[in-house]
Amino acid sequence: MLRIICFLMAVLVSGLSYGDVAAVYDFDSRSEEERYQNLIAELRCPKCQNQNIADSNSPISKDMRNAVYQMMLDGASDDEIVDSLVERFGEFVKYKPDLDSRTFMLWATPAIAVLGGIFVVAGVVVRSRRAGTAAPALSPEEQARIDKMLAKRN
């Protein structure tokens, strides 16, 4: 029994050695560390599907985190850091791309969809009001049949 427990403990502890060691960066102040965390949280990994570089373990995300840290040490502003990474990896790395001719449809699509929905609902309402809500009149045979069914029920 002791052998089994020792074996299980060895297996559990050995699994920890395969874990990825996160890079540890030294910052002069807490505000710089928060700035770094905000930057890596707002930049998207070019390889991963909708995952920021703070959460991604891909090699390109590690490179991007290192680049952000190095640019911060060199005194670059947030805009300069983001622009540098956009220049290198493309507009995809930004979660909120700038409004320009290439991204106009990205920003306009929600408004177009809402306006289109409003027009469709308005059209349905107008048509239903024009058509009227009165049910078509029953023929004398149909009315007699209904009256006969109701009389049997009572």
C-alpha positions in Angstrom: 0.0 0.0 0.0 2.9 2.3 0.8 4.4 1.7 -2.6 1.2 2.7 -4.3 0.9 5.9 -2.4 4.5 6.8 -3.1 4.0 6.0 -6.7 0.9 8.2 -7.0 2.7 11.0 -5.2 5.7 10.7 -7.6 3.4 10.8 -10.6 1.5 13.9 -9.3 4.7 15.8 -8.5 6.4 14.9 -11.8 3.5 16.4 -13.7 4.2 19.7 -12.2 7.6 19.8 -13.8 6.0 19.9 -17.2 4.1 23.0 -16.5 4.9 26.1 -18.4 6.8 28.6 -16.4 5.4 32.1 -16.7 7.8 34.9 -17.5 8.3 37.1 -14.5 9.0 40.8 -15.2 10.3 43.3 -12.8 8.6 46.7 -12.7 9.6 49.8 -10.9 6.1 50.6 -9.7 2.7 49.0 -9.3 1.3 51.4 -11.9 3.8 50.2 -14.6 2.7 46.6 -13.8 -0.9 47.5 -14.2 -0.1 49.3 -17.4 1.6 46.2 -18.7 -1.3 43.9 -17.6 -3.8 46.3 -19.4 -1.8 46.3 -22.6 -1.4 42.5 -22.8 -5.1 42.1 -22.0 -6.2 44.4 -24.8 -4.0 42.8 -27.5 -5.2 39.6 -29.3 -3.0 36.7 -30.1 -2.6 36.4 -33.9 -2.5 32.6 -33.7 -5.2 31.9 -31.2 -9.0 32.2 -31.7 -10.1 35.3 -29.8 -7.7 35.0 -26.9 -5.6 37.8 -25.6 -1.8 37.5 -25.3 -2.1 37.5 -21.5 -4.0 34.2 -21.5 -2.4 32.6 -24.5 0.5 30.1 -24.3 1.5 30.2 -27.9 5.1 31.2 -28.8 4.0 34.2 -30.7 2.1 35.5 -27.6 5.2 35.1 -25.5 7.2 37.1 -28.1 4.5 39.8 -28.0 4.5 40.0 -24.2 8.3 40.3 -24.3 8.1 43.0 -27.0 5.5 44.9 -24.9 7.8 44.7 -21.8 10.9 45.7 -23.7 9.1 48.7 -25.3 7.9 49.8 -21.9 11.4 49.7 -20.6 12.5 51.8 -23.6 9.9 54.4 -22.6 7.3 53.9 -25.4 3.8 55.1 -24.8 0.8 52.7 -25.0 -0.1 54.0 -28.4 3.4 53.5 -29.7 3.4 49.9 -28.4 0.0 49.1 -29.9 1.0 50.7 -33.2 4.2 48.8 -33.3 2.4 45.5 -32.8 -0.3 46.4 -35.3 2.4 47.3 -37.9 4.1 43.9 -37.2 1.0 41.6 -36.9 -1.8 43.5 -38.5 -5.0 45.2 -37.3 -6.3 41.8 -36.0 -4.3 42.2 -32.8 -6.5 45.0 -31.6 -9.9 44.0 -30.1 -11.3 47.4 -31.0 -10.0 48.4 -34.4 -10.0 52.0 -35.5 -12.8 53.3 -37.7 -11.5 53.7 -41.3 -12.5 52.6 -44.7 -11.5 49.0 -44.1 -13.4 48.6 -40.8 -16.4 50.7 -41.6 -18.7 47.6 -42.2 -17.4 46.1 -39.0 -18.6 49.1 -37.0 -21.7 49.7 -39.1 -23.1 46.2 -39.3 -24.8 46.3 -35.8 -26.6 49.6 -36.6 -27.6 48.3 -40.0 -29.0 45.1 -38.5 -31.0 47.0 -35.8 -32.4 49.5 -38.4 -33.3 46.6 -40.7 -35.1 44.8 -37.9 -37.1 47.9 -37.1 -38.1 48.3 -40.7 -39.2 44.7 -40.9 -41.3 44.9 -37.7 -42.8 48.2 -38.9 -43.7 46.6 -42.2 -45.4 43.6 -40.6 -47.4 45.9 -38.3 -48.5 48.2 -41.1 -49.5 45.2 -43.3 -51.5 43.6 -40.5 -53.4 46.8 -39.7 -54.2 47.3 -43.4 -55.4 43.7 -43.8 -57.8 44.2 -40.9 -58.4 41.8 -38.0 -62.0 40.7 -38.9 -62.3 37.0 -39.5 -64.0 35.9 -42.7 -67.7 35.4 -42.5 -68.9 31.8 -42.3 -71.2 30.3 -44.9 -74.7 29.4 -43.7 -73.7 25.6 -43.9 -70.7 26.2 -41.7 -72.7 28.2 -39.2 -75.4 25.5 -39.0 -72.7 22.9 -38.4 -71.1 24.9 -35.6 -74.5 25.5 -34.0 -75.2 21.7 -34.2 -71.9 20.9 -32.5 -72.5 23.4 -29.7 -76.0 22.1 -29.1 -74.7 18.5 -28.8 -72.1 19.7 -26.3 -74.7 21.2 -23.9 
